[in-house]
Amino acid sequence: MEENGKLEILNSLHIGSQASSMATNLLVLLHTVLTIILVSVILVSYNVSSIDLKGSLYFACSLGLASLLGASIAYLCAQIFATSSQTRGIFFSIVGILYVLRAGTDVSNLTLSKFNPLAWTYLGHPFYQNDWYYLIGLFLLILVVFSIGLVLESSRDLGSSTIAPKKGKTKASKWLATPLGFFFYLNRSTIISWLLADGVIALMYGSIYGDIDTFVSSNKLISQMFANSSTTLINSFTSLIMVVATAIGLVMPLVVVHKVQFETNKERLGYLLVQRVSRLKVYYSSLILSLFFGTLAILMNGFCLGIAATSSMQANNGKFITTCIKASLNQWPLVCLFVGLMLLSLSLPIFVGWLVYRLLGYSFCITYFAVLLDLPKWMTHTSLFNVLAKMPMEKFDLMSFAILTSIGILAMLLGGILYTRKEIV
């Protein structure tokens, strides 16, 4: 609201300069309190002896404080950086770094996890020790971060930031002067950060493979049970991880395409189209970027997963790396399909674009939680992730691969035809 100038209009109505931010933070606080109450009531309602009221309340409070920690960090970032895109990027980077550090220290040195605020939510051992000192420390940290943000907001002018934005170049390069280069420039931070996050997550999942191999070979009875199917256990795990990695990797190309809609809503794209840049160039620039980096993301998932898995299993051959790359490329039709649907949504009402995101989330949840929730088979078939073969556990299915790819290409072509006829302000 501040970036769009709407907050300045509100402040002219004789309200406090920090009324909007305080209202937002109070809304987050209300949401947190309701979450704590709801989670506590649900857990206690199971009437399980090991899930008592004290443990349930502790667990719910840890979730609530994690929410408040994210809100306080985001509030602080909003005062330091000039734009909402910078704020989001830095916020997710901070959370991602804390998450990766927590994952690493939990495995290597649990003592170091005590210095990570993200780990304080579970180091108190809910339902077991219920050590409230960690949650008290987390609450105090939230107050400190929020207070710093409050001071920074009161000391800056509306529309400004604590760190002044970097001045750009006076002349654009030849690459930036092209539609493709310009849209890459707009999305470069999202693309780079998302690719790095994809690679790190794949490496983290790959490091677990050593434990799977140890589990199979540590017991004679288990070794006999899986004598002919120990590879199946690894392949089954790989196929599930590919779904997770692909779902994460698909978000980035969708964001790249949605940037066109964002610029249109801001009424900034019209200034570009009145020059020698056509709608078709804008459309195909976003198409090329999203397809290229979407493909690169799934390739990175397969390569990083294979490298980490091979290293953790102490295997010397690169055959499993090739297997992981083939499994990741098997998911490529989903890149075509979702990119095509998002491109098609550019010429349709705005809510259609958000439906594409929800379709991705729905498909992921159905596939990921199908066994855990014992979902009926007809429901699992509604997930797009279940249309393709689950490589390497299953053999490559050319028919499903070709059908999804064809639908994606048709959506791209139809989207291009509609977008060239769309009126843009």
Protein Blocks (a to p, Z undefined) as FASTA:
>chain_A
ZZnommmmmmmnopafklmmmmmmmmmmmmmmmmmmmmmmmmmmnopaklcfklmmmmmm
mmmmmmmmmmmmmmmmmmmpmbfklmmmmmmmmmmmmmmmmmmmmmmommlmmmpmklmm
mmnoghklopaklmmmmmmmmmmmmmmmmmmmmmpcehiafbdcddddfbdcfklmpmkl
mmmmmmmmmmmmmmmmmmmmmmmmmmmmmmmmmmmmmpmklmmmmmmmmmmmmmmmmmmm
mmmmmmmmmmmmmmmmmmmmmmmmnopmmmmmmmmbdfklmmmmmmmmmmmmmmmmmmmm
mmmmmmmmmmmnopabfklmmmmmmmmmmmmmmmmmmmmmmmmmmmmcfklmmmmmmmmm
mmmmmmmmmmmnopafklmmmpmklmpccdfkbccdfklmmmmmmmmmmmmmmmmmmmmm
pccZZ
